[in-house]
Amino acid sequence: MQMLNILLDGALAAGDYIGFTFFTGYMSMLAASIFFIVERGTVADKWKTSLLVSALITFIAAVHYFYMRGVWLETHTSPTQFRYIDWTLTVPLMCIEYYLILRPAGAKSGMLVRLLLGSILMLVAGYIGEAVSPESNVLWGVISTLGWAAIIYEIYMGEASKVAAASDSQAVKDGYNVLRWFTFVGWAIYPIGYMLLPGNLLSGLVSGVDLTQSSPVDLAYNIADAVNKIGFGLVVYSIAKNATESAKVKSVVA
């Protein structure tokens, strides 16, 4: 009877707020993908690849969210494997976005390699701690955080930060600052969700929650995905649009 309050023959019930975030997640990210593809035609050629990557990020996430909401509705369990498959594809693409927007300012491939290595460490360690060795999830969470810290160092104090500061485009400078804010603050939602796992540092906050009816971890992850992937893409879009308009103004003045 308890399950009937939330799950009715695989359909979304009124009280299933986790299922609600899965539905809104895949619909909003699909809409974002369409938007980025359409808007590619309004920016300069050098920014078209950046918008294509933004569209790929949200489209990949939308497809995975379509399947994840099915897993949730049918089993009421966390679709961990689908989630990490999604992140394995989309997080490196977000790192590639940094390289693409900074390449005109002189970014080198070494910067991209460092960002990718940090993302791989973060994701692999996180998956091991969540799905393979949950009894050691605190240890693997610390290792995963080291990967995130490597990314943060690169974009705040490493080559990426220096290249952005030296860019002659104000649009790139302003947009870069917002992008790294997303990476620092927005991505911090994921470790908070991770720490809600049983046996982890914040598990006591949800010790009385019936996980057959709700999942604070999935709620945190779903909100983080929507905010970070769509928001990240919109910032890239704003960089592309502002830089394109600035170039048009300069050409007219010249």
MARZAPA-669737 format. One record per residue (C-alpha): residue in one letter; x, y, z. Coordinates in steps of 0.001 Angstrom, whole numbers, plus 524288, in hexadecimal, padded with zeros to 5 digits. Example, Ala and Ser with C-alpha at 12.3 -4.5 7.8 and 13.67 -1.06 7.14 Angstrom:
<node><residu>a</residu><X>8300C</X><Y>7EE6C</Y><Z>81E78</Z></node>
<node><residu>s</residu><X>83566</X><Y>7FBDC</Y><Z>81BE4</Z></node>
END
This chain:
<node><residu>m</residu><X>80000</X><Y>80000</Y><Z>80000</Z></node>
<node><residu>q</residu><X>80B25</X><Y>80950</Y><Z>802D6</Z></node>
<node><residu>m</residu><X>81074</X><Y>807DF</Y><Z>7F524</Z></node>
<node><residu>l</residu><X>802FB</X><Y>80AE3</Y><Z>7EF6D</Z></node>
<node><residu>n</residu><X>80404</X><Y>8189B</Y><Z>7F4DF</Z></node>
<node><residu>i</residu><X>80F9D</X><Y>81B2C</Y><Z>7EC1C</Z></node>
<node><residu>l</residu><X>81015</X><Y>810F1</Y><Z>7E15C</Z></node>
<node><residu>l</residu><X>80419</X><Y>80D00</Y><Z>7D976</Z></node>
<node><residu>d</residu><X>806E4</X><Y>80316</Y><Z>7CEB0</Z></node>
<node><residu>g</residu><X>8135A</X><Y>80A19</Y><Z>7CAB2</Z></node>
<node><residu>a</residu><X>80C81</X><Y>8173A</Y><Z>7C987</Z></node>
<node><residu>l</residu><X>8108B</X><Y>823E7</Y><Z>7CFF2</Z></node>
<node><residu>a</residu><X>80842</X><Y>82650</Y><Z>7DC04</Z></node>
<node><residu>a</residu><X>8058E</X><Y>83394</Y><Z>7E206</Z></node>
<node><residu>g</residu><X>80E3A</X><Y>8314B</Y><Z>7EDD4</Z></node>
<node><residu>d</residu><X>81A20</X><Y>82C6D</Y><Z>7E66D</Z></node>
<node><residu>y</residu><X>822AA</X><Y>83880</Y><Z>7E688</Z></node>
<node><residu>i</residu><X>82EB9</X><Y>83098</Y><Z>7E2BA</Z></node>
<node><residu>g</residu><X>827AF</X><Y>82B90</Y><Z>7D6AB</Z></node>
<node><residu>f</residu><X>8236C</X><Y>8397C</Y><Z>7D3EB</Z></node>
<node><residu>t</residu><X>83192</X><Y>83E07</Y><Z>7D35B</Z></node>
<node><residu>f</residu><X>834EA</X><Y>832DF</Y><Z>7CA0B</Z></node>
<node><residu>f</residu><X>829E6</X><Y>83700</Y><Z>7C0E4</Z></node>
<node><residu>t</residu><X>82CF8</X><Y>84585</Y><Z>7C166</Z></node>
<node><residu>g</residu><X>83B64</X><Y>84265</Y><Z>7C03B</Z></node>
<node><residu>y</residu><X>83A93</X><Y>83B4C</Y><Z>7B34C</Z></node>
<node><residu>m</residu><X>8307D</X><Y>84498</Y><Z>7AD79</Z></node>
<node><residu>s</residu><X>83806</X><Y>850E3</Y><Z>7B12C</Z></node>
<node><residu>m</residu><X>84501</X><Y>84B6D</Y><Z>7AC65</Z></node>
<node><residu>l</residu><X>83F03</X><Y>84714</Y><Z>79F89</Z></node>
<node><residu>a</residu><X>83964</X><Y>854C0</Y><Z>79DDC</Z></node>
<node><residu>a</residu><X>846BF</X><Y>85A8E</Y><Z>7A0C7</Z></node>
<node><residu>s</residu><X>84CF9</X><Y>851D4</Y><Z>79667</Z></node>
<node><residu>i</residu><X>84373</X><Y>8568E</Y><Z>78C1A</Z></node>
<node><residu>f</residu><X>845EB</X><Y>864A2</Y><Z>79022</Z></node>
<node><residu>f</residu><X>854B5</X><Y>8635E</Y><Z>78F09</Z></node>
<node><residu>i</residu><X>853D5</X><Y>85CCF</Y><Z>781AC</Z></node>
<node><residu>v</residu><X>84ABB</X><Y>86742</Y><Z>77C62</Z></node>
<node><residu>e</residu><X>852FF</X><Y>87245</Y><Z>781D1</Z></node>
<node><residu>r</residu><X>85F7D</X><Y>86D15</Y><Z>77B7C</Z></node>
<node><residu>g</residu><X>85B77</X><Y>87471</Y><Z>76F60</Z></node>
<node><residu>t</residu><X>85BC4</X><Y>88187</Y><Z>7766A</Z></node>
<node><residu>v</residu><X>869F4</X><Y>88156</Y><Z>77B10</Z></node>
<node><residu>a</residu><X>87710</X><Y>8828F</Y><Z>7745B</Z></node>
<node><residu>d</residu><X>87D09</X><Y>8764A</Y><Z>76EA6</Z></node>
<node><residu>k</residu><X>88774</X><Y>87508</Y><Z>77939</Z></node>
<node><residu>w</residu><X>87CBC</X><Y>87385</Y><Z>7837C</Z></node>
<node><residu>k</residu><X>8744D</X><Y>86998</Y><Z>77C57</Z></node>
<node><residu>t</residu><X>87BD0</X><Y>85DE8</Y><Z>781B7</Z></node>
<node><residu>s</residu><X>87A0F</X><Y>862EA</Y><Z>78F8E</Z></node>
<node><residu>l</residu><X>86B5A</X><Y>86399</Y><Z>78DD6</Z></node>
<node><residu>l</residu><X>86B4D</X><Y>85627</Y><Z>78788</Z></node>
<node><residu>v</residu><X>87246</X><Y>8509E</Y><Z>7936B</Z></node>
<node><residu>s</residu><X>86868</X><Y>85768</Y><Z>79C4E</Z></node>
<node><residu>a</residu><X>85D84</X><Y>850F4</Y><Z>79496</Z></node>
<node><residu>l</residu><X>86430</X><Y>843B9</Y><Z>7958D</Z></node>
<node><residu>i</residu><X>86594</X><Y>8450E</Y><Z>7A44D</Z></node>
<node><residu>t</residu><X>8573C</X><Y>847CF</Y><Z>7A683</Z></node>
<node><residu>f</residu><X>852A8</X><Y>83DF9</Y><Z>79C49</Z></node>
<node><residu>i</residu><X>85ABA</X><Y>832E5</Y><Z>7A212</Z></node>
<node><residu>a</residu><X>85562</X><Y>83674</Y><Z>7AF70</Z></node>
<node><residu>a</residu><X>8476E</X><Y>83704</Y><Z>7AA30</Z></node>
<node><residu>v</residu><X>84875</X><Y>8294C</Y><Z>7A475</Z></node>
<node><residu>h</residu><X>84DD9</X><Y>823EC</Y><Z>7B130</Z></node>
<node><residu>y</residu><X>84384</X><Y>82ADF</Y><Z>7B923</Z></node>
<node><residu>f</residu><X>83906</X><Y>824BD</Y><Z>7B09F</Z></node>
<node><residu>y</residu><X>83E25</X><Y>81749</Y><Z>7B449</Z></node>
<node><residu>m</residu><X>84102</X><Y>81AE1</Y><Z>7C265</Z></node>
<node><residu>r</residu><X>8333C</X><Y>81F89</Y><Z>7C4E8</Z></node>
<node><residu>g</residu><X>82E96</X><Y>81258</Y><Z>7BFA7</Z></node>
<node><residu>v</residu><X>83779</X><Y>80B17</Y><Z>7C919</Z></node>
<node><residu>w</residu><X>832A4</X><Y>81381</Y><Z>7D44A</Z></node>
<node><residu>l</residu><X>8243E</X><Y>811B4</Y><Z>7D10F</Z></node>
<node><residu>e</residu><X>82559</X><Y>802FB</Y><Z>7CF1F</Z></node>
<node><residu>t</residu><X>82E5B</X><Y>7FF8B</Y><Z>7DA7B</Z></node>
<node><residu>h</residu><X>82F05</X><Y>80B9C</Y><Z>7E32E</Z></node>
<node><residu>t</residu><X>83DA4</X><Y>809A9</Y><Z>7E424</Z></node>
<node><residu>s</residu><X>84884</X><Y>812DE</Y><Z>7E056</Z></node>
<node><residu>p</residu><X>84CFD</X><Y>81125</Y><Z>7D226</Z></node>
<node><residu>t</residu><X>85B40</X><Y>81235</Y><Z>7D609</Z></node>
<node><residu>q</residu><X>8610F</X><Y>80BA1</Y><Z>7C9FB</Z></node>
<node><residu>f</residu><X>8599E</X><Y>8144B</Y><Z>7C07D</Z></node>
<node><residu>r</residu><X>85D71</X><Y>8204B</Y><Z>7C83E</Z></node>
<node><residu>y</residu><X>86BFB</X><Y>81D5E</Y><Z>7C7C0</Z></node>
<node><residu>i</residu><X>86B5E</X><Y>819D9</Y><Z>7B957</Z></node>
<node><residu>d</residu><X>8655E</X><Y>82743</Y><Z>7B74B</Z></node>
<node><residu>w</residu><X>86FE5</X><Y>82E10</Y><Z>7BF4E</Z></node>
<node><residu>t</residu><X>87AD5</X><Y>82661</Y><Z>7B8BC</Z></node>
<node><residu>l</residu><X>876A1</X><Y>82C96</Y><Z>7ABED</Z></node>
<node><residu>t</residu><X>871EC</X><Y>83A04</Y><Z>7AFF8</Z></node>
<node><residu>v</residu><X>87BE8</X><Y>83E3D</Y><Z>7BA39</Z></node>
<node><residu>p</residu><X>8879D</X><Y>83CBB</Y><Z>7B0F2</Z></node>
<node><residu>l</residu><X>87FC9</X><Y>84433</Y><Z>7A6C2</Z></node>
<node><residu>m</residu><X>87E15</X><Y>84F39</Y><Z>7B090</Z></node>
<node><residu>c</residu><X>88CD1</X><Y>84F2D</Y><Z>7B266</Z></node>
<node><residu>i</residu><X>88E50</X><Y>84FDE</Y><Z>7A3A9</Z></node>
<node><residu>e</residu><X>885A9</X><Y>85BFF</Y><Z>7A3D8</Z></node>
<node><residu>y</residu><X>88FF1</X><Y>862F0</Y><Z>7ABF4</Z></node>
<node><residu>y</residu><X>89A17</X><Y>85FC5</Y><Z>7A1BC</Z></node>
<node><residu>l</residu><X>89176</X><Y>863F6</Y><Z>7966D</Z></node>
<node><residu>i</residu><X>88E31</X><Y>87153</Y><Z>79BED</Z></node>
<node><residu>l</residu><X>89C65</X><Y>873CF</Y><Z>79FBE</Z></node>
<node><residu>r</residu><X>8A2BB</X><Y>86E6D</Y><Z>79379</Z></node>
<node><residu>p</residu><X>8A199</X><Y>87B61</Y><Z>78C19</Z></node>
<node><residu>a</residu><X>8A8D3</X><Y>881A1</Y><Z>79787</Z></node>
<node><residu>g</residu><X>8B3FA</X><Y>877CD</Y><Z>796A3</Z></node>
<node><residu>a</residu><X>8B00A</X><Y>86C36</Y><Z>79F17</Z></node>
<node><residu>k</residu><X>8B8D7</X><Y>86046</Y><Z>79D42</Z></node>
<node><residu>s</residu><X>8B4FA</X><Y>851FD</Y><Z>79C95</Z></node>
<node><residu>g</residu><X>8BC07</X><Y>84F67</Y><Z>7A96F</Z></node>
<node><residu>m</residu><X>8B187</X><Y>85735</Y><Z>7B074</Z></node>
<node><residu>l</residu><X>8A707</X><Y>84EAD</Y><Z>7AA8B</Z></node>
<node><residu>v</residu><X>8AE4C</X><Y>84243</Y><Z>7AE6A</Z></node>
<node><residu>r</residu><X>8AF38</X><Y>846BD</Y><Z>7BC8D</Z></node>
<node><residu>l</residu><X>8A0CA</X><Y>849E8</Y><Z>7BD0E</Z></node>
<node><residu>l</residu><X>89D37</X><Y>83CCB</Y><Z>7B711</Z></node>
<node><residu>l</residu><X>8A5F2</X><Y>83537</Y><Z>7C06B</Z></node>
<node><residu>g</residu><X>89FD4</X><Y>83C2C</Y><Z>7CBEE</Z></node>
<node><residu>s</residu><X>89228</X><Y>838FE</Y><Z>7C720</Z></node>
<node><residu>i</residu><X>8958F</X><Y>82AAC</Y><Z>7C4E7</Z></node>
<node><residu>l</residu><X>89B1C</X><Y>82941</Y><Z>7D2A1</Z></node>
<node><residu>m</residu><X>88F3D</X><Y>82FF7</Y><Z>7D855</Z></node>
<node><residu>l</residu><X>8858C</X><Y>8273C</Y><Z>7D12E</Z></node>
<node><residu>v</residu><X>88C78</X><Y>81A2D</Y><Z>7D282</Z></node>
<node><residu>a</residu><X>88EC8</X><Y>81BD5</Y><Z>7E116</Z></node>
<node><residu>g</residu><X>880E5</X><Y>8208E</Y><Z>7E31C</Z></node>
<node><residu>y</residu><X>87B31</X><Y>814DA</Y><Z>7DC12</Z></node>
<node><residu>i</residu><X>8837D</X><Y>80B3D</Y><Z>7E3BE</Z></node>
<node><residu>g</residu><X>87F36</X><Y>81166</Y><Z>7F07B</Z></node>
<node><residu>e</residu><X>870DE</X><Y>811C6</Y><Z>7ECD1</Z></node>
<node><residu>a</residu><X>86EDF</X><Y>8050D</Y><Z>7E570</Z></node>
<node><residu>v</residu><X>87A9E</X><Y>7FBED</Y><Z>7E6DF</Z></node>
<node><residu>s</residu><X>87F9A</X><Y>7FDB2</Y><Z>7F4D9</Z></node>
<node><residu>p</residu><X>8751E</X><Y>80566</Y><Z>7FC16</Z></node>
<node><residu>e</residu><X>87AB9</X><Y>800FF</Y><Z>8091C</Z></node>
<node><residu>s</residu><X>886A0</X><Y>80975</Y><Z>805DE</Z></node>
<node><residu>n</residu><X>87F39</X><Y>814C9</Y><Z>7FFE3</Z></node>
<node><residu>v</residu><X>885A5</X><Y>81ED5</Y><Z>808CF</Z></node>
<node><residu>l</residu><X>89341</X><Y>81B25</Y><Z>8040A</Z></node>
<node><residu>w</residu><X>88F37</X><Y>81B05</Y><Z>7F5D4</Z></node>
<node><residu>g</residu><X>887FA</X><Y>827BD</Y><Z>7F7D2</Z></node>
<node><residu>v</residu><X>89497</X><Y>82E1E</Y><Z>7FC6B</Z></node>
<node><residu>i</residu><X>89BC9</X><Y>828E4</Y><Z>7F07A</Z></node>
<node><residu>s</residu><X>890DF</X><Y>82DBD</Y><Z>7E7A1</Z></node>
<node><residu>t</residu><X>891BF</X><Y>83B2B</Y><Z>7EDE6</Z></node>
<node><residu>l</residu><X>8A039</X><Y>83BB5</Y><Z>7EA69</Z></node>
<node><residu>g</residu><X>89C5F</X><Y>83AC4</Y><Z>7DC0F</Z></node>
<node><residu>w</residu><X>892B4</X><Y>845E7</Y><Z>7DDC4</Z></node>
<node><residu>a</residu><X>89D17</X><Y>84DCC</Y><Z>7E503</Z></node>
<node><residu>a</residu><X>8A681</X><Y>84BF4</Y><Z>7D99E</Z></node>
<node><residu>i</residu><X>89C5C</X><Y>851CA</Y><Z>7D07C</Z></node>
<node><residu>i</residu><X>899D7</X><Y>85D18</Y><Z>7D9C6</Z></node>
<node><residu>y</residu><X>8A866</X><Y>85FDC</Y><Z>7DAD3</Z></node>
<node><residu>e</residu><X>8A9D3</X><Y>8600D</Y><Z>7CC06</Z></node>
<node><residu>i</residu><X>89E96</X><Y>8697E</Y><Z>7C9B0</Z></node>
<node><residu>y</residu><X>8A19C</X><Y>87294</Y><Z>7D510</Z></node>
<node><residu>m</residu><X>8B070</X><Y>87271</Y><Z>7D614</Z></node>
<node><residu>g</residu><X>8B59B</X><Y>86A70</Y><Z>7CAB5</Z></node>
<node><residu>e</residu><X>8B7AD</X><Y>86CC9</Y><Z>7BC4A</Z></node>
<node><residu>a</residu><X>8A92F</X><Y>86E23</Y><Z>7B967</Z></node>
<node><residu>s</residu><X>8A7DC</X><Y>8799D</Y><Z>7C2B6</Z></node>
<node><residu>k</residu><X>8B3E1</X><Y>88059</Y><Z>7BD2C</Z></node>
<node><residu>v</residu><X>8AF85</X><Y>87EA9</Y><Z>7AF1A</Z></node>
<node><residu>a</residu><X>8A1FB</X><Y>883FD</Y><Z>7B23D</Z></node>
<node><residu>a</residu><X>8A7C9</X><Y>88FCF</Y><Z>7B921</Z></node>
<node><residu>a</residu><X>8B056</X><Y>892A0</Y><Z>7AD3A</Z></node>
<node><residu>s</residu><X>8A51D</X><Y>89186</Y><Z>7A386</Z></node>
<node><residu>d</residu><X>8A1E4</X><Y>89DC9</Y><Z>79BBB</Z></node>
<node><residu>s</residu><X>8936B</X><Y>89A35</Y><Z>79BEF</Z></node>
<node><residu>q</residu><X>88B82</X><Y>89FAF</Y><Z>7A72E</Z></node>
<node><residu>a</residu><X>880CF</X><Y>895EC</Y><Z>7A3FE</Z></node>
<node><residu>v</residu><X>88A39</X><Y>88AB2</Y><Z>7A637</Z></node>
<node><residu>k</residu><X>88F5A</X><Y>89089</Y><Z>7B2E7</Z></node>
<node><residu>d</residu><X>881CD</X><Y>892DE</Y><Z>7B87E</Z></node>
<node><residu>g</residu><X>87C62</X><Y>885D8</Y><Z>7B3F8</Z></node>
<node><residu>y</residu><X>8882F</X><Y>87E61</Y><Z>7B8D9</Z></node>
<node><residu>n</residu><X>88640</X><Y>883CC</Y><Z>7C67F</Z></node>
<node><residu>v</residu><X>8783A</X><Y>87EF5</Y><Z>7C67C</Z></node>
<node><residu>l</residu><X>87C18</X><Y>8719D</Y><Z>7C11B</Z></node>
<node><residu>r</residu><X>88604</X><Y>86F36</Y><Z>7CBAA</Z></node>
<node><residu>w</residu><X>87C0F</X><Y>8739B</Y><Z>7D5C7</Z></node>
<node><residu>f</residu><X>87325</X><Y>868CA</Y><Z>7D0AF</Z></node>
<node><residu>t</residu><X>87E51</X><Y>85F25</Y><Z>7D201</Z></node>
<node><residu>f</residu><X>881C5</X><Y>86387</Y><Z>7DFC0</Z></node>
<node><residu>v</residu><X>87445</X><Y>865B9</Y><Z>7E5A7</Z></node>
<node><residu>g</residu><X>86B31</X><Y>85E19</Y><Z>7DCB6</Z></node>
<node><residu>w</residu><X>87372</X><Y>851D2</Y><Z>7DC69</Z></node>
<node><residu>a</residu><X>8744D</X><Y>85250</Y><Z>7EB4A</Z></node>
<node><residu>i</residu><X>8662F</X><Y>84D81</Y><Z>7EB99</Z></node>
<node><residu>y</residu><X>86AD0</X><Y>84019</Y><Z>7E712</Z></node>
<node><residu>p</residu><X>873C6</X><Y>83D3A</Y><Z>7F2A2</Z></node>
<node><residu>i</residu><X>868F7</X><Y>841E9</Y><Z>7FBB5</Z></node>
<node><residu>g</residu><X>85FFF</X><Y>837C8</Y><Z>7F59C</Z></node>
<node><residu>y</residu><X>86ADA</X><Y>82DB0</Y><Z>7F64F</Z></node>
<node><residu>m</residu><X>86CC9</X><Y>83054</Y><Z>804CA</Z></node>
<node><residu>l</residu><X>85E73</X><Y>82CFC</Y><Z>8071B</Z></node>
<node><residu>l</residu><X>8615D</X><Y>81ECF</Y><Z>80365</Z></node>
<node><residu>p</residu><X>86009</X><Y>814C7</Y><Z>80E69</Z></node>
<node><residu>g</residu><X>86C3B</X><Y>814DE</Y><Z>816D5</Z></node>
<node><residu>n</residu><X>87139</X><Y>821C2</Y><Z>81178</Z></node>
<node><residu>l</residu><X>87352</X><Y>82E96</Y><Z>81884</Z></node>
<node><residu>l</residu><X>8658E</X><Y>8342C</Y><Z>81701</Z></node>
<node><residu>s</residu><X>85DF5</X><Y>82759</Y><Z>81751</Z></node>
<node><residu>g</residu><X>85890</X><Y>82ACE</Y><Z>824B6</Z></node>
<node><residu>l</residu><X>85092</X><Y>835B8</Y><Z>81E9A</Z></node>
<node><residu>v</residu><X>8484C</X><Y>82BC6</Y><Z>81730</Z></node>
<node><residu>s</residu><X>84912</X><Y>8203A</Y><Z>82087</Z></node>
<node><residu>g</residu><X>83A53</X><Y>82063</Y><Z>82289</Z></node>
<node><residu>v</residu><X>836B3</X><Y>82168</Y><Z>81424</Z></node>
<node><residu>d</residu><X>82FEE</X><Y>815C4</Y><Z>80DAE</Z></node>
<node><residu>l</residu><X>83872</X><Y>813B1</Y><Z>801A8</Z></node>
<node><residu>t</residu><X>82DCD</X><Y>80B9B</Y><Z>7FB1C</Z></node>
<node><residu>q</residu><X>825F1</X><Y>81824</Y><Z>7F9DA</Z></node>
<node><residu>s</residu><X>8301E</X><Y>822C8</Y><Z>7F85F</Z></node>
<node><residu>s</residu><X>83E90</X><Y>82476</Y><Z>7F5C1</Z></node>
<node><residu>p</residu><X>84548</X><Y>830E1</Y><Z>7FA86</Z></node>
<node><residu>v</residu><X>85153</X><Y>82CE7</Y><Z>7F2C2</Z></node>
<node><residu>d</residu><X>849D0</X><Y>82C4D</Y><Z>7E5F4</Z></node>
<node><residu>l</residu><X>842E7</X><Y>8390E</Y><Z>7E903</Z></node>
<node><residu>a</residu><X>84FF7</X><Y>83FE7</Y><Z>7EB29</Z></node>
<node><residu>y</residu><X>855C5</X><Y>839F7</Y><Z>7DED4</Z></node>
<node><residu>n</residu><X>849E3</X><Y>83D5C</Y><Z>7D66B</Z></node>
<node><residu>i</residu><X>849CE</X><Y>84B7A</Y><Z>7DABF</Z></node>
<node><residu>a</residu><X>8587E</X><Y>84C8F</Y><Z>7D8CF</Z></node>
<node><residu>d</residu><X>857CC</X><Y>846DD</Y><Z>7CB0F</Z></node>
<node><residu>a</residu><X>84D23</X><Y>85035</Y><Z>7C6AF</Z></node>
<node><residu>v</residu><X>853C7</X><Y>85C30</Y><Z>7CC6F</Z></node>
<node><residu>n</residu><X>8617F</X><Y>858EB</Y><Z>7C7F8</Z></node>
<node><residu>k</residu><X>85F70</X><Y>85364</Y><Z>7BA5D</Z></node>
<node><residu>i</residu><X>85531</X><Y>85CED</Y><Z>7B5A6</Z></node>
<node><residu>g</residu><X>85B3D</X><Y>86866</Y><Z>7BCD5</Z></node>
<node><residu>f</residu><X>868D9</X><Y>86507</Y><Z>7B7F7</Z></node>
<node><residu>g</residu><X>863E1</X><Y>86498</Y><Z>7AA00</Z></node>
<node><residu>l</residu><X>85CB8</X><Y>87187</Y><Z>7AB5A</Z></node>
<node><residu>v</residu><X>86931</X><Y>87813</Y><Z>7AFF9</Z></node>
<node><residu>v</residu><X>87086</X><Y>8729E</Y><Z>7A43A</Z></node>
<node><residu>y</residu><X>86574</X><Y>877AB</Y><Z>79BAE</Z></node>
<node><residu>s</residu><X>86672</X><Y>8853A</Y><Z>7A1CC</Z></node>
<node><residu>i</residu><X>8751F</X><Y>88566</Y><Z>79F4C</Z></node>
<node><residu>a</residu><X>87304</X><Y>881BD</Y><Z>79119</Z></node>
<node><residu>k</residu><X>86830</X><Y>88BC4</Y><Z>78F0A</Z></node>
<node><residu>n</residu><X>86F37</X><Y>896DD</Y><Z>795F4</Z></node>
<node><residu>a</residu><X>87C10</X><Y>89428</Y><Z>78F0E</Z></node>
<node><residu>t</residu><X>87520</X><Y>8937B</Y><Z>781E4</Z></node>
<node><residu>e</residu><X>86DED</X><Y>8A049</Y><Z>78423</Z></node>
<node><residu>s</residu><X>87A5F</X><Y>8A6DB</Y><Z>788E8</Z></node>
<node><residu>a</residu><X>88186</X><Y>8A287</Y><Z>77CA4</Z></node>
<node><residu>k</residu><X>8768B</X><Y>8A80D</Y><Z>77424</Z></node>
<node><residu>v</residu><X>8773B</X><Y>8B51E</Y><Z>77AFF</Z></node>
<node><residu>k</residu><X>885FF</X><Y>8B5C3</Y><Z>77953</Z></node>
<node><residu>s</residu><X>884ED</X><Y>8B289</Y><Z>76AE0</Z></node>
<node><residu>v</residu><X>87AE8</X><Y>8BD57</Y><Z>768DF</Z></node>
<node><residu>v</residu><X>8833C</X><Y>8C73F</Y><Z>7701B</Z></node>
<node><residu>a</residu><X>88F34</X><Y>8C34E</Y><Z>76858</Z></node>
END
